[in-house]
Amino acid sequence: MEGPPLTNSYAATTTTVFVNNGATGTGAQRDPLNTDAWLVGGGIASLAAAVHLITDAQVPASRIHILEASPTPGGSMAAEDEPKDSDARPGAAGASARPTLPPARKGYVIRAARKLNFSYRCFYDTLSKVPYPCRSKTKAHANGANGSTNGAAAVAVVEAVAEAKAKAKADVEGEPEPEGGASEGHVEPEPEPASKQESEPEQQKHDEEPPKTLLDHIRRNRSSPKERPRTKIRLVSMNENGRPETVDTATMGLNPRDQAALMAFILRSEESLGNATIRDFFELEFFETNFWDMVSTMYLFKPWHSAIELRRYLHRFLHEFPNISTMAGMEYMPSNDFEAAIVPLVAYLREQGVDFQYGTTAQTLKFAPNTRDMIVSGIAVHRENSDLIIPVRPSDIVLITLGSMASGSKSGTNTRPPLPMPTNRWVHDHPDPIWKFWLELADPKINPHAAKFGDPRLFREHQGESMGVAFTITMFDRTFIQHLLQWAGSTHGTCPLLSFRDSPWLVSITIPKQPYFTDQDEDTTVFWGYGLYPDQPGRFVNKPMTECSGREILTEILRFMDYPLEPTLENSITLPVLMPLITSPYIKRKKDSRPQVVPKGSKNLGLMGQYVEIERDVTFTMEYSVRSAQTAVYELMGLDKKPPEVFGEDPSAAVLGEALKTLMV
């Protein structure tokens, strides 16, 4: 599917259409048949935007163009290719997935396992618009207007994984249930509070109906109320004899002063927090409580992160306070995020005729001159060793995903640590393309509208405050896993989240329902974990986590569990990934550090992703990216429609009472 021809300069075409965001002041809707939508970035935000452009705005799919620099879609949900000497299994995840199976005893890579919640109204709304199953019938739609071989290769990857997924024997009846507890209540556009549970007859009736949408499929793979996986243990400490010990999380461990400080913090206005950090409002003892250990490891908060973001999380998930020690309100994908979400979304969009242009790096935007309004007139891109300009008409819209949490990630192997993280000075002087794009938009020397694009440097030049290390463990012997699950009191062979509080790295692990990958062998177990403080020396491995090989990270975990190192080490592959910017959305900020989804004065430009400003909602979630996409589409297309309200802003008396009861224990 081809859009307007590429040129070396912007050529003004057609007449401006009327939109209700004030482009002409008439309040009329933008004509979808005269609109080309240019989406920069192939992550979940662009995919969701494309879904809503088709289903809500009625834009023909052939007029929706997704520009992606890599050879595959998925953004941060698609892993980058591993180093040639890596132990990573090429069939693992994201961009590393391959149609053919690799040699045995190779490791998988999971950079993050996104937790879902019934209150993710925008994300579930998007899933409800995608038929299931959806398998593309042709490769032509994803080859892109450039017809590059990279696009064809990407199609082969997605098509192969989708085909394997569709043929899996558990596709309808026996699909793996998500690890972690499902939400309380049936997932509806207007969800019920966590206290209301779905009856068994309703669940059984729902399970008997074949899934019609992607949302149905995820609902189907939730556990029934009596079968929701959970563990009896959330936190692990080490006793004086060097053995693991369970922490009693029935109490939050907050003293009266901490309780009062926390309640006062929750009741403060967001405006009163300013540029403050979390530690500005609490005494040191607060950060040694069960409450903080569970909140920080669940959402990856650190004391120096933004107080505004923590307050938003506490408001947003107030209904989950009673579940904080069991994570009973969390939902997970039926399998890894790439296969469960990205593959079916891409398949649906390809089937509709969306134009995917891979191997296309956006460099900057061209704006119409001599106007106070912000009107994009062209997109400068680099493709196949050429610099080109994609002309953009005033009747078109441009949606950009800003920044990336996965940017700068370094992969290690079972025997080698990730490459060292560059200095902040080097990062400042050598931005990668996705950040350079945003930096130039926010540079007043380059862009006359720069003040409307926030402060990208704030989020990418504080690596010491935003870094983390994730690791994926692939085990070919279930002995240790069975021991760990039994020790943790697992109900259904899963472990939603287990955190080792006495670990200087503050290591947490998640064991999902197996198999987690389509091509995973039956006798193989794959699980994932991360360290919040990887710059600290380990308790047993006397070096920072950032300098550890995968084998050394697994050694630290085994020693914490007082478990023999062999033969588990010999029968495992552990792959670490150093992510310098993984918690960068939490960096303390000012009110204008993040740009608006539709900047003031913009007539055809919308911004999406984790670094835009959306009132009340919480960043570091798929929901945030999807909400930004919906907001941009509805406003720029002039639709009389808004995204669903952010859940949790007006909690009921029952929710407030249960939350207060939890904090006071």
VMD Tcl script that draws the C-alpha trace (Angstrom):
set ca {
  {0.00 0.00 0.00}
  {1.58 3.24 -1.04}
  {1.07 6.68 0.42}
  {2.02 10.00 -1.17}
  {5.26 9.89 -3.16}
  {8.55 10.66 -1.45}
  {10.21 13.91 -2.43}
  {13.19 16.00 -1.42}
  {11.03 18.91 -0.29}
  {7.53 19.56 0.96}
  {4.89 20.16 -1.67}
  {1.68 21.73 -0.41}
  {-1.36 19.81 -1.59}
  {-5.14 19.99 -1.23}
  {-7.23 22.17 1.01}
  {-7.24 22.06 4.79}
  {-10.16 20.07 6.17}
  {-12.16 21.23 9.16}
  {-11.46 19.66 12.53}
  {-12.87 20.33 15.97}
  {-9.50 21.09 17.56}
  {-9.63 24.55 16.11}
  {-7.83 24.11 12.79}
  {-10.37 26.39 11.20}
  {-12.62 27.14 14.12}
  {-15.66 25.42 12.61}
  {-15.67 22.40 14.94}
  {-16.33 20.01 12.05}
  {-15.01 16.49 11.80}
  {-11.96 15.67 9.73}
  {-12.81 13.81 6.52}
  {-11.40 10.26 6.95}
  {-11.45 9.62 3.19}
  {-9.15 12.58 2.65}
  {-6.77 11.80 5.52}
  {-3.46 9.97 5.48}
  {-2.26 9.05 8.96}
  {1.51 8.82 9.47}
  {2.46 6.91 12.61}
  {6.12 7.15 13.66}
  {7.15 4.07 15.65}
  {5.84 0.52 15.48}
  {5.11 -0.05 19.17}
  {1.87 -0.61 21.04}
  {0.90 3.09 20.82}
  {1.01 3.17 17.01}
  {-0.68 -0.22 16.71}
  {-3.50 0.92 19.01}
  {-3.80 4.23 17.15}
  {-4.16 2.34 13.87}
  {-6.92 0.16 15.35}
  {-8.91 3.22 16.45}
  {-8.30 5.09 13.22}
  {-9.93 2.17 11.41}
  {-12.73 1.29 13.82}
  {-13.64 4.68 15.33}
  {-12.51 7.27 12.78}
  {-13.28 5.18 9.66}
  {-9.94 6.01 8.04}
  {-9.25 3.52 5.22}
  {-6.51 1.16 6.36}
  {-4.55 1.75 3.17}
  {-4.16 5.40 4.25}
  {-2.56 4.47 7.57}
  {1.24 4.30 7.38}
  {3.42 2.97 10.21}
  {7.08 4.00 9.99}
  {9.37 1.72 11.99}
  {13.18 1.84 12.09}
  {13.65 -1.82 13.04}
  {12.76 -4.79 10.83}
  {9.85 -5.78 13.09}
  {6.99 -4.12 14.98}
  {6.53 -4.09 18.73}
  {8.71 -1.26 20.02}
  {9.97 -2.00 23.54}
  {7.74 -5.09 23.59}
  {9.92 -6.63 20.87}
  {13.41 -7.63 21.97}
  {16.35 -6.48 19.93}
  {18.58 -8.97 18.14}
  {21.10 -10.52 20.50}
  {24.87 -10.34 19.98}
  {26.28 -13.01 17.71}
  {28.01 -14.71 20.62}
  {24.89 -14.64 22.77}
  {23.28 -17.75 24.21}
  {19.86 -16.30 23.39}
  {17.48 -18.57 21.60}
  {16.63 -16.99 18.22}
  {13.03 -18.13 18.61}
  {12.65 -16.35 21.88}
  {10.77 -13.07 21.74}
  {10.19 -9.92 19.80}
  {12.54 -9.21 16.95}
  {14.54 -12.29 17.91}
  {11.72 -14.62 16.87}
  {12.49 -16.74 13.80}
  {10.34 -19.08 11.73}
  {12.77 -22.01 12.09}
  {13.63 -23.67 15.38}
  {17.21 -23.20 16.62}
  {19.51 -25.78 18.22}
  {18.44 -27.11 21.60}
  {19.47 -25.73 25.02}
  {19.38 -22.08 24.13}
  {17.91 -19.39 26.33}
  {14.88 -17.16 25.86}
  {14.81 -13.40 26.46}
  {12.03 -11.55 28.31}
  {12.74 -7.87 28.88}
  {9.50 -7.29 30.75}
  {6.25 -9.11 31.49}
  {3.52 -6.48 31.53}
  {1.05 -6.75 34.36}
  {-2.57 -6.05 33.47}
  {-5.48 -4.96 35.62}
  {-9.23 -4.93 35.05}
  {-9.07 -1.13 35.34}
  {-7.06 -0.84 32.10}
  {-10.10 0.44 30.24}
  {-8.31 1.85 27.19}
  {-6.19 -1.22 26.51}
  {-9.14 -3.57 26.88}
  {-11.25 -1.30 24.68}
  {-8.63 -1.64 21.94}
  {-8.50 -5.42 22.33}
  {-12.30 -5.59 22.07}
  {-12.12 -4.14 18.54}
  {-9.70 -6.77 17.21}
  {-11.23 -10.05 15.91}
  {-9.76 -13.30 17.23}
  {-8.18 -15.22 15.71}
  {-6.90 -12.88 13.01}
  {-4.34 -14.23 10.57}
  {-3.16 -12.18 7.64}
  {-3.77 -13.69 4.21}
  {-1.06 -11.85 2.38}
  {2.38 -10.38 2.93}
  {1.75 -7.40 0.68}
  {0.22 -5.19 3.36}
  {3.31 -5.15 5.56}
  {5.98 -4.77 2.91}
  {5.62 -1.00 3.12}
  {5.55 1.59 0.42}
  {9.27 1.24 0.04}
  {8.95 -2.48 -0.71}
  {12.07 -3.19 1.32}
  {13.33 -6.67 2.07}
  {13.40 -5.70 5.73}
  {9.65 -5.36 5.63}
  {9.29 -8.75 3.99}
  {11.53 -10.30 6.62}
  {9.40 -8.78 9.34}
  {6.29 -10.22 7.75}
  {7.87 -13.66 7.72}
  {8.62 -13.38 11.43}
  {5.16 -12.23 12.45}
  {3.42 -14.62 10.09}
  {5.45 -17.59 11.30}
  {4.78 -16.86 14.96}
  {1.09 -16.19 14.29}
  {0.81 -19.41 12.30}
  {2.44 -21.40 15.07}
  {0.19 -19.77 17.62}
  {-2.94 -20.53 15.63}
  {-1.96 -24.17 15.23}
  {-1.05 -24.69 18.89}
  {-3.14 -27.47 20.38}
  {-4.24 -25.26 23.25}
  {-5.56 -22.51 21.00}
  {-9.17 -22.85 22.12}
  {-9.61 -25.18 25.07}
  {-6.24 -25.56 26.73}
  {-4.49 -22.21 26.34}
  {-2.18 -21.50 29.28}
  {-3.77 -19.49 32.03}
  {-2.05 -16.24 32.94}
  {0.21 -16.28 35.93}
  {-0.85 -14.13 38.82}
  {-4.39 -13.56 39.97}
  {-6.98 -12.36 37.54}
  {-8.93 -9.27 38.37}
  {-11.82 -9.30 40.74}
  {-14.96 -9.07 38.67}
  {-15.65 -9.72 35.02}
  {-13.63 -7.50 32.69}
  {-16.07 -4.94 31.37}
  {-15.71 -1.45 29.90}
  {-17.05 -0.22 33.26}
  {-15.35 -2.65 35.67}
  {-16.75 -3.53 39.04}
  {-14.73 -2.94 42.22}
  {-12.27 -5.61 43.25}
  {-14.59 -6.82 45.97}
  {-17.17 -8.14 43.49}
  {-16.30 -11.57 42.20}
  {-17.47 -13.35 39.11}
  {-19.67 -16.35 39.85}
  {-18.64 -19.81 38.73}
  {-21.72 -20.28 36.46}
  {-20.93 -17.00 34.70}
  {-17.30 -18.02 34.25}
  {-18.30 -21.46 32.95}
  {-20.80 -19.95 30.50}
  {-18.16 -17.52 29.28}
  {-15.60 -20.31 28.82}
  {-18.02 -22.30 26.67}
  {-18.33 -19.47 24.16}
  {-15.61 -19.30 21.50}
  {-13.61 -16.06 21.65}
  {-14.69 -13.50 19.05}
  {-12.24 -10.75 19.93}
  {-8.73 -10.52 21.29}
  {-10.25 -9.31 24.56}
  {-12.43 -12.44 24.67}
  {-9.30 -14.52 24.21}
  {-7.54 -12.89 27.16}
  {-10.70 -13.16 29.27}
  {-10.93 -16.82 28.39}
  {-7.44 -17.39 29.66}
  {-8.11 -15.92 33.05}
  {-8.48 -18.31 35.93}
  {-11.83 -18.82 37.61}
  {-12.19 -17.24 41.07}
  {-11.27 -20.48 42.87}
  {-8.31 -21.21 40.61}
  {-6.56 -17.86 40.53}
  {-2.86 -18.61 40.88}
  {-1.14 -17.10 43.83}
  {1.59 -17.85 46.33}
  {1.59 -17.61 50.09}
  {4.86 -15.72 50.01}
  {5.56 -12.30 48.53}
  {8.79 -11.29 50.31}
  {11.79 -13.41 51.25}
  {14.37 -12.53 53.88}
  {17.44 -14.41 55.10}
  {17.70 -15.61 58.69}
  {20.81 -15.68 60.85}
  {21.59 -19.20 59.68}
  {21.72 -18.13 56.05}
  {18.47 -19.80 55.08}
  {15.51 -18.21 53.28}
  {12.67 -17.11 55.50}
  {9.18 -15.92 54.67}
  {8.17 -12.40 55.59}
  {4.78 -11.93 57.22}
  {3.11 -9.58 54.77}
  {-0.21 -9.64 56.62}
  {1.12 -6.45 58.16}
  {2.46 -3.51 56.17}
  {5.06 -2.76 58.85}
  {4.17 0.93 59.01}
  {4.59 2.68 62.36}
  {2.08 5.41 63.32}
  {4.34 8.13 61.92}
  {4.67 6.29 58.58}
  {0.92 5.68 58.45}
  {0.19 9.35 59.02}
  {2.80 10.43 56.46}
  {1.42 8.03 53.86}
  {-2.18 9.13 54.33}
  {-1.13 12.78 54.19}
  {0.83 12.06 51.01}
  {-2.15 10.37 49.35}
  {-4.41 13.30 50.24}
  {-2.04 15.96 48.91}
  {-2.81 17.62 45.61}
  {-0.54 16.82 42.70}
  {0.27 20.49 42.27}
  {1.64 20.68 45.82}
  {4.26 18.01 45.10}
  {6.12 20.08 42.53}
  {9.50 18.67 41.51}
  {9.89 16.63 44.69}
  {11.09 13.05 45.05}
  {9.44 10.29 47.08}
  {12.09 10.45 49.80}
  {11.29 14.12 50.37}
  {8.06 13.07 52.14}
  {9.09 10.05 54.21}
  {11.57 9.13 56.91}
  {14.25 6.52 56.26}
  {12.32 3.86 58.21}
  {9.47 4.02 55.68}
  {11.75 2.56 53.01}
  {12.40 -0.49 55.19}
  {8.74 -1.49 55.58}
  {6.84 -4.33 53.97}
  {4.61 -1.78 52.27}
  {7.48 -0.06 50.48}
  {9.23 -3.31 49.56}
  {6.05 -4.63 47.94}
  {5.11 -1.38 46.18}
  {8.63 -0.65 44.94}
  {9.22 -4.15 43.56}
  {5.76 -4.34 41.98}
  {5.99 -0.99 40.18}
  {9.82 -0.49 40.15}
  {9.85 2.67 42.24}
  {13.01 3.98 43.91}
  {13.21 6.65 46.66}
  {14.61 9.28 44.29}
  {11.81 8.90 41.76}
  {9.04 11.43 41.21}
  {6.62 11.92 44.09}
  {3.95 12.80 41.54}
  {4.22 9.38 39.91}
  {3.95 7.49 43.22}
  {0.90 9.53 44.22}
  {-0.74 8.73 40.90}
  {-0.06 5.02 41.38}
  {-1.47 5.02 44.90}
  {-4.65 6.74 43.64}
  {-4.89 4.62 40.49}
  {-4.55 1.30 42.30}
  {-6.13 2.12 45.63}
  {-8.59 -0.69 44.98}
  {-5.67 -3.14 44.91}
  {-4.29 -2.32 48.37}
  {-5.99 -5.38 49.95}
  {-4.27 -7.55 47.30}
  {-0.82 -6.05 47.69}
  {0.67 -9.16 49.30}
  {-0.98 -11.66 46.92}
  {-1.24 -9.64 43.68}
  {-4.67 -11.19 43.27}
  {-5.86 -8.26 41.16}
  {-3.21 -8.61 38.48}
  {-3.81 -10.22 35.10}
  {-1.26 -11.43 32.61}
  {-1.16 -12.28 28.94}
  {-1.87 -15.92 28.03}
  {1.72 -16.13 26.77}
  {4.61 -13.74 26.22}
  {3.58 -10.19 25.33}
  {4.87 -10.29 21.77}
  {2.95 -13.41 20.76}
  {-0.14 -12.59 22.81}
  {-0.59 -8.92 21.87}
  {1.72 -7.67 19.13}
  {1.30 -10.61 16.74}
  {-2.54 -10.55 16.65}
  {-2.64 -6.74 16.46}
  {-0.21 -6.68 13.54}
  {-2.04 -9.54 11.85}
  {-5.34 -7.67 12.10}
  {-3.88 -4.43 10.79}
  {-2.14 -6.19 7.90}
  {-5.34 -7.97 7.00}
  {-7.14 -4.62 6.91}
  {-4.45 -3.20 4.63}
  {-2.35 -0.95 6.88}
  {0.93 0.12 5.27}
  {3.90 -1.00 7.40}
  {7.17 0.62 6.33}
  {10.06 -1.09 8.11}
  {13.68 0.01 8.00}
  {12.47 3.63 8.00}
  {14.05 5.96 10.55}
  {12.27 9.26 11.19}
  {14.82 12.05 11.58}
  {12.81 15.24 12.04}
  {9.58 17.00 11.15}
  {9.07 19.84 8.71}
  {6.56 22.50 9.73}
  {4.59 24.86 7.55}
  {6.36 28.26 7.63}
  {4.99 31.65 8.58}
  {2.16 30.41 10.74}
  {1.49 30.60 14.47}
  {-0.22 27.23 14.32}
  {1.76 24.02 14.38}
  {1.14 22.24 11.06}
  {3.39 19.37 10.01}
  {4.26 19.61 6.33}
  {6.75 16.78 5.99}
  {8.62 13.95 7.71}
  {12.35 13.61 7.07}
  {13.28 9.92 7.02}
  {16.30 7.75 6.31}
  {15.65 4.60 4.31}
  {17.94 2.30 2.35}
  {20.93 4.67 2.59}
  {18.86 7.63 1.37}
  {17.48 10.72 3.08}
  {13.95 11.50 1.93}
  {11.02 13.77 2.75}
  {7.53 12.33 3.11}
  {5.14 15.18 2.23}
  {2.31 15.68 4.70}
  {-0.82 17.59 3.69}
  {-2.72 19.80 6.13}
  {-5.54 17.27 5.84}
  {-3.25 14.49 7.09}
  {-2.30 13.67 10.67}
  {1.04 12.64 12.17}
  {1.26 10.61 15.38}
  {4.68 10.18 16.99}
  {5.82 7.87 19.79}
  {8.37 9.85 21.79}
  {11.42 8.23 23.40}
  {11.94 4.63 24.48}
  {12.53 2.95 27.84}
  {14.39 0.14 26.07}
  {16.82 2.50 24.36}
  {20.48 1.71 24.97}
  {19.84 -1.80 26.29}
  {22.87 -4.08 26.47}
  {22.53 -7.86 26.36}
  {24.82 -10.31 28.13}
  {25.08 -14.08 27.96}
  {25.20 -16.97 30.38}
  {28.96 -16.53 30.63}
  {29.47 -12.84 29.85}
  {27.97 -9.69 31.44}
  {26.35 -6.97 29.35}
  {28.66 -4.33 27.93}
  {29.28 -1.45 30.36}
  {26.80 1.39 30.42}
  {28.14 4.55 28.74}
  {28.67 7.71 30.75}
  {26.01 10.40 30.92}
  {28.34 12.67 28.95}
  {28.67 10.11 26.16}
  {24.89 9.66 26.13}
  {24.47 13.43 25.92}
  {26.79 13.66 22.92}
  {25.61 10.51 21.10}
  {21.81 10.22 21.16}
  {20.35 7.24 19.36}
  {17.86 7.98 16.54}
  {14.66 7.69 18.57}
  {15.88 10.17 21.18}
  {17.63 12.41 18.65}
  {14.28 12.79 16.90}
  {12.67 14.10 20.09}
  {15.72 16.19 21.04}
  {15.57 18.08 17.75}
  {11.85 18.70 18.13}
  {12.55 20.22 21.56}
  {15.53 22.30 20.38}
  {14.59 25.99 19.91}
  {17.54 26.42 17.54}
  {15.94 23.92 15.17}
  {12.20 24.04 15.83}
  {10.24 27.28 16.39}
  {7.63 25.22 18.27}
  {10.24 23.61 20.57}
  {8.67 24.84 23.82}
  {5.70 22.54 23.23}
  {7.77 19.33 23.16}
  {8.89 19.03 26.78}
  {12.39 18.20 28.02}
  {13.72 14.91 26.60}
  {17.16 15.39 28.20}
  {15.59 15.04 31.63}
  {14.52 11.47 30.89}
  {17.63 10.17 29.13}
  {20.56 11.70 30.99}
  {20.03 10.32 34.50}
  {20.99 6.70 33.89}
  {22.17 6.16 37.46}
  {18.62 6.87 38.62}
  {16.78 5.00 35.87}
  {18.81 1.86 35.17}
  {17.87 -1.71 35.95}
  {18.92 -5.23 34.98}
  {16.42 -7.82 33.78}
  {17.26 -11.48 33.31}
  {15.57 -14.50 31.80}
  {16.28 -17.99 33.13}
  {15.64 -20.98 30.89}
  {15.83 -24.25 32.85}
  {16.00 -27.69 31.30}
  {15.48 -29.47 34.63}
  {12.41 -28.71 36.76}
  {13.91 -29.81 40.08}
  {14.73 -26.33 41.38}
  {11.50 -24.82 40.02}
  {9.43 -27.46 41.79}
  {11.36 -26.83 45.01}
  {10.86 -23.06 44.74}
  {7.15 -23.28 43.93}
  {6.53 -25.71 46.78}
  {8.47 -23.51 49.19}
  {6.51 -20.43 48.07}
  {3.17 -22.20 48.46}
  {2.22 -21.88 44.80}
  {-1.34 -22.96 44.03}
  {-1.05 -23.57 40.28}
  {2.60 -23.84 39.37}
  {3.17 -20.10 39.05}
  {4.71 -17.33 41.11}
  {3.30 -13.84 40.43}
  {6.18 -12.02 42.14}
  {8.76 -13.11 44.71}
  {11.17 -10.45 46.00}
  {14.36 -11.06 47.98}
  {14.37 -8.10 50.35}
  {17.84 -8.80 51.78}
  {19.39 -8.82 48.34}
  {21.52 -5.70 47.78}
  {20.25 -5.86 44.19}
  {16.65 -6.22 45.46}
  {16.03 -9.10 43.08}
  {12.50 -10.17 42.15}
  {11.40 -13.13 40.03}
  {8.18 -14.04 38.23}
  {7.33 -17.59 37.14}
  {4.54 -17.60 34.52}
  {2.31 -20.46 33.49}
  {4.23 -22.74 31.15}
  {4.80 -22.90 28.24}
  {5.42 -19.18 27.86}
  {6.56 -19.39 24.23}
  {4.97 -21.20 21.31}
  {8.10 -23.19 20.47}
  {9.07 -23.91 24.07}
  {9.87 -27.55 24.81}
  {7.63 -29.38 27.25}
  {10.42 -30.08 29.73}
  {11.70 -26.49 29.68}
  {10.74 -23.76 32.15}
  {11.20 -20.07 31.39}
  {10.96 -17.37 34.03}
  {11.99 -13.78 34.40}
  {13.34 -11.37 36.98}
  {15.00 -8.05 37.60}
  {17.17 -6.14 40.03}
  {16.25 -2.63 41.15}
  {19.71 -1.69 42.43}
  {22.13 -3.36 40.01}
  {25.03 -1.03 40.83}
  {25.44 -2.65 44.27}
  {27.68 -5.68 44.99}
  {25.69 -8.88 45.49}
  {25.39 -10.66 48.81}
  {27.11 -13.81 47.56}
  {28.55 -12.70 44.22}
  {30.81 -9.83 45.22}
  {30.32 -7.58 42.23}
  {27.63 -5.25 40.89}
  {24.80 -6.94 39.03}
  {25.69 -4.86 35.98}
  {29.02 -6.72 35.84}
  {27.58 -10.20 36.30}
  {27.09 -12.92 33.73}
  {23.82 -14.79 33.67}
  {25.39 -17.71 35.51}
  {26.51 -15.40 38.32}
  {23.02 -13.91 38.67}
  {21.50 -17.38 38.98}
  {24.21 -18.27 41.50}
  {23.08 -15.36 43.69}
  {19.46 -16.57 43.57}
  {20.36 -20.18 44.33}
  {22.49 -19.12 47.28}
  {19.62 -17.02 48.62}
  {17.41 -20.09 48.45}
  {20.17 -22.15 50.15}
  {19.96 -24.53 47.21}
  {22.83 -26.55 45.68}
  {24.41 -24.82 42.69}
  {24.74 -27.98 40.65}
  {23.30 -29.47 38.58}
  {20.95 -26.44 38.30}
  {23.62 -24.09 36.92}
  {24.67 -26.70 34.37}
  {21.06 -27.22 33.29}
  {20.19 -23.52 32.91}
  {20.78 -20.58 30.60}
  {20.45 -17.13 32.18}
  {20.51 -14.08 29.92}
  {20.88 -10.61 31.49}
  {19.87 -7.33 29.86}
  {21.14 -4.00 31.17}
  {18.53 -1.28 30.56}
  {19.82 2.22 31.34}
  {16.45 3.96 30.88}
  {13.97 1.36 32.09}
  {12.50 3.55 34.88}
  {13.17 6.88 33.16}
  {9.42 7.77 33.05}
  {9.64 8.03 36.86}
  {12.45 10.61 36.90}
  {11.42 13.65 38.92}
  {10.07 16.33 36.65}
  {8.38 19.67 36.36}
  {4.87 20.29 35.12}
  {5.99 21.04 31.57}
  {8.70 18.35 31.31}
  {6.31 16.10 29.40}
  {4.48 17.45 26.33}
  {0.72 17.28 25.86}
  {-0.69 14.54 23.64}
  {-1.94 17.22 21.26}
  {0.27 20.28 21.86}
  {-1.43 23.65 22.02}
  {-1.81 25.07 18.52}
  {-1.22 21.73 16.81}
  {-3.49 21.15 13.84}
  {-2.30 17.75 12.66}
  {0.32 16.45 15.13}
  {-0.20 14.14 18.10}
  {2.34 12.70 20.55}
  {2.13 9.27 22.15}
  {3.93 6.90 24.51}
  {5.32 6.88 28.03}
  {6.72 10.42 28.01}
  {3.61 12.48 27.23}
  {1.42 14.09 29.85}
  {-1.95 12.49 30.60}
  {-3.79 13.74 33.66}
  {-4.25 11.25 36.51}
  {-3.13 8.13 34.65}
  {0.11 6.27 35.40}
  {3.07 5.90 33.10}
  {5.12 2.69 32.79}
  {2.05 0.75 31.60}
  {0.63 -0.39 28.27}
  {-2.55 1.40 29.31}
  {-0.73 4.73 29.24}
  {0.52 4.23 25.69}
  {-2.91 3.14 24.47}
  {-4.65 6.04 26.23}
  {-2.28 8.46 24.53}
  {-3.08 6.85 21.17}
  {-6.84 7.07 21.71}
  {-6.59 10.68 22.86}
  {-4.56 11.70 19.81}
  {-6.84 9.91 17.34}
  {-10.10 11.23 18.79}
  {-8.92 14.83 19.06}
  {-7.12 15.14 15.73}
  {-9.88 13.36 13.81}
  {-12.47 15.64 15.40}
  {-14.52 12.82 16.87}
  {-17.19 13.40 19.48}
  {-15.54 10.77 21.62}
  {-13.08 10.57 24.51}
  {-11.09 7.71 26.03}
  {-12.70 5.98 29.01}
  {-12.26 7.79 32.32}
  {-9.18 6.92 34.34}
  {-10.23 4.33 36.89}
  {-9.74 5.04 40.58}
  {-9.96 8.83 40.64}
  {-13.24 8.78 42.59}
  {-13.01 5.70 44.83}
  {-16.04 4.43 46.69}
  {-16.31 4.46 50.47}
  {-15.82 0.68 50.46}
  {-12.57 0.94 48.50}
  {-11.29 3.71 50.76}
  {-12.22 1.71 53.83}
  {-10.44 -1.43 52.65}
  {-7.35 0.55 51.67}
  {-7.23 2.29 55.05}
  {-7.69 -1.02 56.82}
  {-4.73 -2.48 54.91}
  {-2.44 0.44 55.75}
  {-3.35 0.42 59.43}
  {-2.41 -3.24 59.98}
}
mol new
graphics top color blue
foreach p $ca { graphics top sphere $p radius 0.5 }
foreach p [lrange $ca 0 end-1] q [lrange $ca 1 end] { graphics top cylinder $p $q radius 0.2 }
display resetview
